[in-house]
Amino acid sequence: MIVETAGLRPDQRILNMGPQHPSMHGVLRLVVTLEGESVTDVRPDIGYLHRSTEWIGERRTYAQFVPYTDRLDYVSGTSNNLAYVLAVEKLAGIEVPPRATYIRMLLAELNRIASHLIWLGTFALDLGAWSVFLYCFREREYILDILEECTGARLTYSWFRIGGVPDDLPPAFVRRTRKFLRLMPGRLDENDTLLTGNRIFRARTEGVGILDPQAAISYGASGPVLRGSGVEFDVRRAEPYAAYDKLDFRVPTHPSGDCLGRYLVRIEEMRQSNRIVRQCVEWLRAHPGPVITANHKVAPPSRVEMKSNMEELIHHFKLFTEGIHVPPGETYAAVEHPKGEFGVYFVSDGANKPYRMKLRVAGFPHLAAMDELARGHMIADAVAIIGTLDIVFGEIDR
Protein backbone atom coordinates (compact mmCIF):
# COMPACT_ATOMS: atom_id res chain seq x y z
CA MET A 1 0.00 0.00 0.00
CA ILE A 2 1.35 3.41 -1.01
CA VAL A 3 0.75 5.99 1.73
CA GLU A 4 -0.10 9.48 0.48
CA THR A 5 1.10 12.24 2.80
CA ALA A 6 0.52 15.26 0.56
CA GLY A 7 -2.85 16.16 2.07
CA LEU A 8 -1.76 15.93 5.71
CA ARG A 9 -2.09 18.99 7.94
CA PRO A 10 0.89 20.04 10.09
CA ASP A 11 -0.80 18.60 13.20
CA GLN A 12 -1.30 15.16 11.57
CA ARG A 13 1.12 12.30 11.15
CA ILE A 14 1.16 8.75 9.77
CA LEU A 15 1.99 5.81 12.05
CA ASN A 16 2.63 2.30 10.74
CA MET A 17 1.55 -0.38 13.22
CA GLY A 18 2.85 -3.71 11.96
CA PRO A 19 3.15 -5.98 10.10
CA GLN A 20 5.47 -7.09 12.91
CA HIS A 21 3.96 -5.71 16.08
CA PRO A 22 3.33 -7.45 19.42
CA SER A 23 -0.32 -6.39 19.53
CA MET A 24 -1.32 -7.25 15.95
CA HIS A 25 -2.43 -10.90 16.42
CA GLY A 26 -1.02 -11.67 13.01
CA VAL A 27 0.88 -10.10 10.13
CA LEU A 28 -1.35 -7.03 9.89
CA ARG A 29 -0.16 -3.56 8.99
CA LEU A 30 -2.35 -0.68 10.09
CA VAL A 31 -1.69 2.68 8.47
CA VAL A 32 -2.97 5.02 11.17
CA THR A 33 -3.45 8.77 10.75
CA LEU A 34 -3.05 10.59 14.06
CA GLU A 35 -3.73 14.02 15.48
CA GLY A 36 -1.57 13.91 18.56
CA GLU A 37 -2.57 10.54 20.01
CA SER A 38 -6.10 10.55 18.58
CA VAL A 39 -6.91 8.32 15.62
CA THR A 40 -8.53 10.04 12.64
CA ASP A 41 -8.17 7.28 10.04
CA VAL A 42 -7.20 3.60 9.95
CA ARG A 43 -6.40 1.63 6.80
CA PRO A 44 -5.63 -2.08 7.20
CA ASP A 45 -2.98 -3.39 4.81
CA ILE A 46 -3.32 -7.17 4.43
CA GLY A 47 -1.97 -9.94 2.22
CA TYR A 48 1.33 -10.76 3.91
CA LEU A 49 0.17 -14.33 4.59
CA HIS A 50 -1.62 -14.97 1.28
CA ARG A 51 -1.14 -18.60 0.14
CA SER A 52 -3.79 -19.07 -2.61
CA THR A 53 -5.71 -21.51 -0.40
CA GLU A 54 -8.88 -21.48 -2.51
CA TRP A 55 -6.86 -21.99 -5.72
CA ILE A 56 -5.16 -24.99 -4.08
CA GLY A 57 -8.58 -26.36 -3.04
CA GLU A 58 -9.66 -26.44 -6.69
CA ARG A 59 -6.65 -28.62 -7.53
CA ARG A 60 -6.95 -31.24 -4.79
CA THR A 61 -9.51 -33.98 -4.34
CA TYR A 62 -12.17 -33.28 -1.76
CA ALA A 63 -10.50 -35.54 0.81
CA GLN A 64 -7.00 -34.19 0.14
CA PHE A 65 -7.99 -30.63 1.03
CA VAL A 66 -9.17 -31.38 4.59
CA PRO A 67 -5.69 -30.78 6.17
CA TYR A 68 -5.44 -27.39 4.46
CA THR A 69 -8.51 -26.16 6.34
CA ASP A 70 -6.66 -26.46 9.66
CA ARG A 71 -4.20 -23.85 8.47
CA LEU A 72 -6.87 -21.17 8.06
CA ASP A 73 -7.80 -20.19 11.61
CA TYR A 74 -5.12 -22.37 13.13
CA VAL A 75 -6.45 -22.09 16.70
CA SER A 76 -9.91 -23.39 15.66
CA GLY A 77 -9.03 -26.28 13.38
CA THR A 78 -12.04 -28.48 14.13
CA SER A 79 -14.54 -25.78 13.09
CA ASN A 80 -12.70 -25.30 9.79
CA ASN A 81 -12.72 -29.08 9.23
CA LEU A 82 -16.42 -29.27 10.08
CA ALA A 83 -17.56 -26.55 7.66
CA TYR A 84 -15.62 -28.14 4.83
CA VAL A 85 -16.81 -31.71 5.29
CA LEU A 86 -20.41 -30.52 5.80
CA ALA A 87 -20.29 -28.72 2.44
CA VAL A 88 -18.99 -31.82 0.63
CA GLU A 89 -21.54 -34.08 2.35
CA LYS A 90 -24.37 -31.69 1.52
CA LEU A 91 -23.53 -31.57 -2.18
CA ALA A 92 -22.75 -35.30 -2.46
CA GLY A 93 -25.76 -36.43 -0.40
CA ILE A 94 -23.63 -38.37 2.09
CA GLU A 95 -25.34 -39.46 5.30
CA VAL A 96 -23.24 -39.25 8.46
CA PRO A 97 -23.84 -41.68 11.37
CA PRO A 98 -25.40 -39.95 14.42
CA ARG A 99 -22.51 -40.93 16.68
CA ALA A 100 -20.04 -39.23 14.33
CA THR A 101 -22.19 -36.09 14.39
CA TYR A 102 -22.07 -35.88 18.19
CA ILE A 103 -18.33 -36.57 18.28
CA ARG A 104 -17.83 -33.70 15.82
CA MET A 105 -19.89 -31.33 17.97
CA LEU A 106 -18.08 -32.43 21.12
CA LEU A 107 -14.65 -31.73 19.63
CA ALA A 108 -15.77 -28.49 17.98
CA GLU A 109 -17.10 -27.11 21.28
CA LEU A 110 -13.97 -28.12 23.20
CA ASN A 111 -11.95 -26.37 20.52
CA ARG A 112 -14.24 -23.31 20.82
CA ILE A 113 -13.40 -23.04 24.51
CA ALA A 114 -9.68 -23.45 23.73
CA SER A 115 -9.91 -20.73 21.06
CA HIS A 116 -11.70 -18.33 23.40
CA LEU A 117 -9.14 -19.04 26.12
CA ILE A 118 -6.22 -18.12 23.88
CA TRP A 119 -8.16 -15.01 22.87
CA LEU A 120 -8.86 -14.06 26.49
CA GLY A 121 -5.27 -14.63 27.58
CA THR A 122 -3.73 -12.59 24.76
CA PHE A 123 -6.38 -9.86 25.04
CA ALA A 124 -5.64 -9.49 28.75
CA LEU A 125 -1.93 -9.39 27.93
CA ASP A 126 -2.53 -6.58 25.41
CA LEU A 127 -4.09 -4.56 28.22
CA GLY A 128 -1.30 -5.36 30.71
CA ALA A 129 -2.90 -8.22 32.70
CA TRP A 130 -0.19 -10.90 32.84
CA SER A 131 -1.77 -13.31 35.35
CA VAL A 132 -4.91 -13.96 33.28
CA PHE A 133 -2.70 -14.97 30.33
CA LEU A 134 -1.04 -17.69 32.44
CA TYR A 135 -4.33 -18.97 33.87
CA CYS A 136 -6.00 -19.16 30.44
CA PHE A 137 -3.14 -21.18 29.00
CA ARG A 138 -3.33 -23.54 31.98
CA GLU A 139 -6.95 -24.42 31.09
CA ARG A 140 -6.20 -24.49 27.38
CA GLU A 141 -3.43 -27.05 27.93
CA TYR A 142 -5.96 -29.32 29.63
CA ILE A 143 -8.22 -29.15 26.57
CA LEU A 144 -5.33 -29.74 24.18
CA ASP A 145 -4.34 -32.83 26.16
CA ILE A 146 -7.89 -34.18 25.70
CA LEU A 147 -7.93 -33.38 21.97
CA GLU A 148 -4.49 -34.89 21.51
CA GLU A 149 -5.62 -38.14 23.11
CA CYS A 150 -8.41 -38.36 20.53
CA THR A 151 -6.83 -36.94 17.37
CA GLY A 152 -3.09 -37.28 17.94
CA ALA A 153 -2.57 -33.53 17.39
CA ARG A 154 -2.69 -30.38 19.50
CA LEU A 155 -3.30 -27.65 16.94
CA THR A 156 -3.91 -28.79 13.34
CA TYR A 157 -6.13 -31.83 13.83
CA SER A 158 -7.30 -32.83 10.31
CA TRP A 159 -9.38 -35.45 12.08
CA PHE A 160 -12.83 -35.03 10.57
CA ARG A 161 -13.48 -37.07 7.45
CA ILE A 162 -16.04 -36.77 4.68
CA GLY A 163 -18.71 -39.14 5.96
CA GLY A 164 -17.83 -39.08 9.66
CA VAL A 165 -14.72 -39.43 11.81
CA PRO A 166 -11.92 -42.02 11.40
CA ASP A 167 -12.26 -43.70 14.78
CA ASP A 168 -14.32 -43.79 17.96
CA LEU A 169 -13.36 -41.94 21.13
CA PRO A 170 -10.49 -43.49 23.12
CA PRO A 171 -11.40 -45.32 26.36
CA ALA A 172 -10.35 -42.58 28.81
CA PHE A 173 -11.72 -39.68 26.75
CA VAL A 174 -15.12 -39.44 28.42
CA ARG A 175 -13.65 -39.66 31.93
CA ARG A 176 -11.10 -36.91 31.26
CA THR A 177 -13.70 -34.69 29.57
CA ARG A 178 -16.14 -35.03 32.47
CA LYS A 179 -13.34 -34.06 34.86
CA PHE A 180 -12.69 -30.96 32.75
CA LEU A 181 -16.41 -30.10 32.76
CA ARG A 182 -16.38 -30.07 36.57
CA LEU A 183 -13.21 -27.97 36.65
CA MET A 184 -13.94 -25.35 33.99
CA PRO A 185 -16.86 -23.33 35.50
CA GLY A 186 -14.82 -22.45 38.59
CA ARG A 187 -11.79 -21.50 36.52
CA LEU A 188 -13.96 -19.29 34.30
CA ASP A 189 -15.33 -17.56 37.39
CA GLU A 190 -11.75 -16.86 38.55
CA ASN A 191 -10.82 -15.18 35.27
CA ASP A 192 -14.13 -13.33 35.21
CA THR A 193 -13.46 -12.00 38.72
CA LEU A 194 -9.93 -10.90 37.84
CA LEU A 195 -11.01 -8.82 34.84
CA THR A 196 -14.70 -7.91 34.75
CA GLY A 197 -14.74 -5.97 38.02
CA ASN A 198 -11.26 -4.49 37.57
CA ARG A 199 -11.61 -0.72 37.19
CA ILE A 200 -8.53 -0.42 34.95
CA PHE A 201 -9.89 -3.11 32.63
CA ARG A 202 -13.31 -1.43 32.58
CA ALA A 203 -11.75 1.94 31.74
CA ARG A 204 -9.85 0.37 28.82
CA THR A 205 -12.91 -1.43 27.37
CA GLU A 206 -16.15 0.30 28.38
CA GLY A 207 -17.37 2.70 25.68
CA VAL A 208 -14.36 1.91 23.48
CA GLY A 209 -14.79 0.70 19.89
CA ILE A 210 -18.58 0.92 19.70
CA LEU A 211 -20.21 -0.83 16.75
CA ASP A 212 -23.97 -0.27 16.65
CA PRO A 213 -26.27 -3.13 15.52
CA GLN A 214 -27.05 -1.65 12.09
CA ALA A 215 -23.38 -1.03 11.31
CA ALA A 216 -22.48 -4.54 12.47
CA ILE A 217 -25.03 -6.04 10.08
CA SER A 218 -23.91 -3.74 7.24
CA TYR A 219 -20.29 -4.81 7.58
CA GLY A 220 -21.29 -8.50 7.61
CA ALA A 221 -20.15 -9.05 11.18
CA SER A 222 -20.97 -12.35 12.85
CA GLY A 223 -20.16 -14.34 15.95
CA PRO A 224 -19.21 -12.53 19.19
CA VAL A 225 -18.65 -9.23 17.34
CA LEU A 226 -22.23 -9.22 16.06
CA ARG A 227 -23.72 -10.55 19.31
CA GLY A 228 -21.64 -8.03 21.26
CA SER A 229 -23.68 -5.38 19.42
CA GLY A 230 -26.93 -6.93 20.67
CA VAL A 231 -27.89 -8.93 17.55
CA GLU A 232 -28.94 -12.47 18.49
CA PHE A 233 -27.67 -14.41 15.48
CA ASP A 234 -25.92 -17.76 15.84
CA VAL A 235 -25.64 -20.20 12.92
CA ARG A 236 -26.21 -23.10 15.33
CA ARG A 237 -29.67 -21.67 16.06
CA ALA A 238 -30.58 -19.78 12.87
CA GLU A 239 -29.53 -22.49 10.40
CA PRO A 240 -28.94 -25.61 12.53
CA TYR A 241 -26.35 -28.09 11.32
CA ALA A 242 -25.05 -31.36 12.82
CA ALA A 243 -27.42 -31.96 15.78
CA TYR A 244 -27.36 -28.52 17.45
CA ASP A 245 -31.15 -28.27 17.16
CA LYS A 246 -31.36 -31.17 19.64
CA LEU A 247 -29.18 -29.47 22.28
CA ASP A 248 -30.09 -27.02 25.02
CA PHE A 249 -27.94 -23.88 25.10
CA ARG A 250 -28.36 -20.12 25.16
CA VAL A 251 -27.07 -17.57 22.64
CA PRO A 252 -25.44 -14.79 24.70
CA THR A 253 -25.70 -11.17 23.54
CA HIS A 254 -24.76 -7.77 24.98
CA PRO A 255 -26.33 -4.46 23.89
CA SER A 256 -23.32 -2.14 24.42
CA GLY A 257 -21.47 -2.89 21.16
CA ASP A 258 -18.14 -1.94 22.75
CA CYS A 259 -15.00 -3.86 23.68
CA LEU A 260 -16.51 -4.80 27.04
CA GLY A 261 -19.64 -6.22 25.38
CA ARG A 262 -17.61 -8.41 23.02
CA TYR A 263 -15.54 -9.62 25.98
CA LEU A 264 -18.63 -10.51 28.06
CA VAL A 265 -20.21 -12.40 25.14
CA ARG A 266 -17.14 -14.62 24.78
CA ILE A 267 -16.98 -15.32 28.51
CA GLU A 268 -20.61 -16.50 28.47
CA GLU A 269 -20.04 -18.47 25.26
CA MET A 270 -17.45 -20.59 27.06
CA ARG A 271 -20.02 -21.42 29.72
CA GLN A 272 -22.55 -22.38 27.06
CA SER A 273 -19.99 -24.54 25.23
CA ASN A 274 -19.39 -26.29 28.55
CA ARG A 275 -23.14 -27.13 28.61
CA ILE A 276 -23.03 -28.41 25.04
CA VAL A 277 -20.00 -30.63 25.71
CA ARG A 278 -21.75 -32.13 28.74
CA GLN A 279 -24.84 -33.00 26.67
CA CYS A 280 -22.71 -34.53 23.90
CA VAL A 281 -20.80 -36.68 26.40
CA GLU A 282 -23.99 -37.99 27.96
CA TRP A 283 -25.49 -38.78 24.54
CA LEU A 284 -22.36 -40.62 23.41
CA ARG A 285 -22.30 -42.72 26.58
CA ALA A 286 -25.81 -43.95 25.84
CA HIS A 287 -25.62 -44.41 22.05
CA PRO A 288 -22.90 -46.68 20.60
CA GLY A 289 -22.69 -47.18 16.85
CA PRO A 290 -20.63 -46.60 13.68
CA VAL A 291 -18.65 -43.40 13.31
CA ILE A 292 -18.16 -43.24 9.53
CA THR A 293 -20.15 -44.02 6.41
CA ALA A 294 -19.86 -47.47 4.80
CA ASN A 295 -19.53 -45.93 1.32
CA HIS A 296 -15.98 -46.86 0.25
CA LYS A 297 -15.83 -44.20 -2.40
CA VAL A 298 -15.83 -41.82 0.54
CA ALA A 299 -14.17 -43.70 3.39
CA PRO A 300 -11.51 -46.45 3.37
CA PRO A 301 -12.41 -49.97 4.54
CA SER A 302 -12.70 -50.60 8.27
CA ARG A 303 -10.34 -52.80 10.26
CA VAL A 304 -12.87 -55.65 10.10
CA GLU A 305 -13.17 -55.35 6.33
CA MET A 306 -9.39 -55.34 6.00
CA LYS A 307 -9.43 -58.99 7.07
CA SER A 308 -11.62 -59.90 4.08
CA ASN A 309 -10.71 -61.00 0.56
CA MET A 310 -7.53 -59.25 -0.71
CA GLU A 311 -8.96 -58.51 -4.17
CA GLU A 312 -11.99 -56.85 -2.60
CA LEU A 313 -9.73 -54.85 -0.29
CA ILE A 314 -7.64 -53.57 -3.22
CA HIS A 315 -10.85 -52.62 -5.04
CA HIS A 316 -12.03 -50.61 -2.02
CA PHE A 317 -8.75 -48.71 -1.78
CA LYS A 318 -8.78 -47.92 -5.50
CA LEU A 319 -12.23 -46.39 -5.11
CA PHE A 320 -11.05 -44.32 -2.15
CA THR A 321 -7.82 -43.19 -3.86
CA GLU A 322 -9.72 -41.88 -6.88
CA GLY A 323 -11.82 -39.79 -4.51
CA ILE A 324 -15.53 -39.11 -4.46
CA HIS A 325 -17.05 -37.65 -7.63
CA VAL A 326 -19.52 -35.06 -6.39
CA PRO A 327 -22.62 -34.53 -8.60
CA PRO A 328 -22.72 -31.27 -10.60
CA GLY A 329 -24.23 -28.36 -8.71
CA GLU A 330 -23.41 -25.77 -6.08
CA THR A 331 -23.78 -25.54 -2.33
CA TYR A 332 -22.90 -23.48 0.71
CA ALA A 333 -22.43 -24.80 4.24
CA ALA A 334 -21.65 -22.65 7.26
CA VAL A 335 -20.81 -23.26 10.90
CA GLU A 336 -20.70 -21.06 13.99
CA HIS A 337 -16.94 -20.76 14.19
CA PRO A 338 -15.41 -19.27 17.40
CA LYS A 339 -14.75 -16.08 15.39
CA GLY A 340 -18.15 -15.97 13.66
CA GLU A 341 -19.73 -17.45 10.54
CA PHE A 342 -17.31 -19.64 8.60
CA GLY A 343 -18.72 -20.96 5.33
CA VAL A 344 -17.60 -23.00 2.32
CA TYR A 345 -19.10 -22.44 -1.13
CA PHE A 346 -18.62 -25.09 -3.81
CA VAL A 347 -19.36 -25.31 -7.52
CA SER A 348 -19.02 -28.88 -8.79
CA ASP A 349 -18.76 -30.07 -12.39
CA GLY A 350 -19.01 -33.74 -11.41
CA ALA A 351 -15.26 -34.30 -10.96
CA ASN A 352 -13.45 -35.49 -7.84
CA LYS A 353 -12.37 -31.93 -6.98
CA PRO A 354 -14.28 -28.63 -6.86
CA TYR A 355 -14.63 -26.61 -10.05
CA ARG A 356 -14.72 -23.48 -7.87
CA MET A 357 -14.37 -22.98 -4.14
CA LYS A 358 -14.82 -19.86 -2.03
CA LEU A 359 -14.36 -19.49 1.72
CA ARG A 360 -16.45 -17.09 3.78
CA VAL A 361 -14.26 -16.31 6.78
CA ALA A 362 -15.30 -14.47 9.91
CA GLY A 363 -12.37 -12.10 10.42
CA PHE A 364 -12.33 -10.26 7.09
CA PRO A 365 -15.54 -8.19 7.57
CA HIS A 366 -14.57 -7.47 11.18
CA LEU A 367 -11.24 -6.02 10.09
CA ALA A 368 -13.07 -3.92 7.49
CA ALA A 369 -14.86 -2.17 10.35
CA MET A 370 -11.59 -1.18 12.04
CA ASP A 371 -11.69 2.44 10.81
CA GLU A 372 -15.20 3.01 12.18
CA LEU A 373 -14.34 1.32 15.47
CA ALA A 374 -11.08 3.18 16.14
CA ARG A 375 -11.77 6.66 14.80
CA GLY A 376 -11.77 9.26 17.58
CA HIS A 377 -10.05 7.00 20.09
CA MET A 378 -6.49 7.04 21.38
CA ILE A 379 -3.81 4.95 19.72
CA ALA A 380 -3.69 2.68 22.79
CA ASP A 381 -7.43 2.00 22.35
CA ALA A 382 -6.77 0.65 18.85
CA VAL A 383 -4.84 -2.20 20.48
CA ALA A 384 -7.86 -3.06 22.68
CA ILE A 385 -10.21 -2.90 19.68
CA ILE A 386 -8.06 -5.24 17.58
CA GLY A 387 -7.98 -7.63 20.54
CA THR A 388 -11.77 -7.83 20.77
CA LEU A 389 -12.08 -8.59 17.05
CA ASP A 390 -10.09 -11.82 17.63
CA ILE A 391 -8.53 -11.91 14.17
CA VAL A 392 -6.29 -14.68 12.83
CA PHE A 393 -4.54 -13.97 9.54
CA GLY A 394 -4.42 -17.55 8.35
CA GLU A 395 -8.08 -17.15 7.37
CA ILE A 396 -8.12 -13.44 6.47
CA ASP A 397 -5.29 -13.60 3.94
CA ARG A 398 -5.82 -17.23 2.88
HELIX and SHEET records of a PDB file:
HELIX    1   1 THR A   53  GLY A   57  1                                   5    
HELIX    2   2 VAL A   66  ASP A   70  1                                   5    
HELIX    3   3 GLY A   77  ALA A   92  1                                  16    
HELIX    4   4 PRO A   98  ASP A  126  1                                  29    
HELIX    5   5 TRP A  130  THR A  151  1                                  22    
HELIX    6   6 PHE A  173  THR A  196  1                                  24    
HELIX    7   7 ARG A  199  THR A  205  1                                   7    
HELIX    8   8 PRO A  213  TYR A  219  1                                   7    
HELIX    9   9 GLY A  223  ARG A  227  1                                   5    
HELIX   10  10 VAL A  235  ALA A  238  1                                   4    
HELIX   11  11 TYR A  244  LYS A  246  5                                   3    
HELIX   12  12 CYS A  259  ALA A  286  1                                  28    
HELIX   13  13 GLU A  305  LYS A  307  5                                   3    
HELIX   14  14 MET A  310  GLU A  322  1                                  13    
HELIX   15  15 GLY A  363  ALA A  368  1                                   6    
HELIX   16  16 MET A  370  ALA A  374  1                                   5    
HELIX   17  17 ILE A  379  LEU A  389  1                                  11    
HELIX   18  18 PHE A  393  ASP A  397  1                                   5    
SHEET    1   A 3 GLN A  12  MET A  17  0                                        
SHEET    2   A 3 ARG A  29  GLU A  35 -1                                        
SHEET    3   A 3 SER A  38  ASP A  45 -1                                        
SHEET    1   B 3 GLY A 329  HIS A 337  0                                        
SHEET    2   B 3 GLY A 340  SER A 348 -1                                        
SHEET    3   B 3 ARG A 356  ARG A 360 -1                                        
END                                                                             
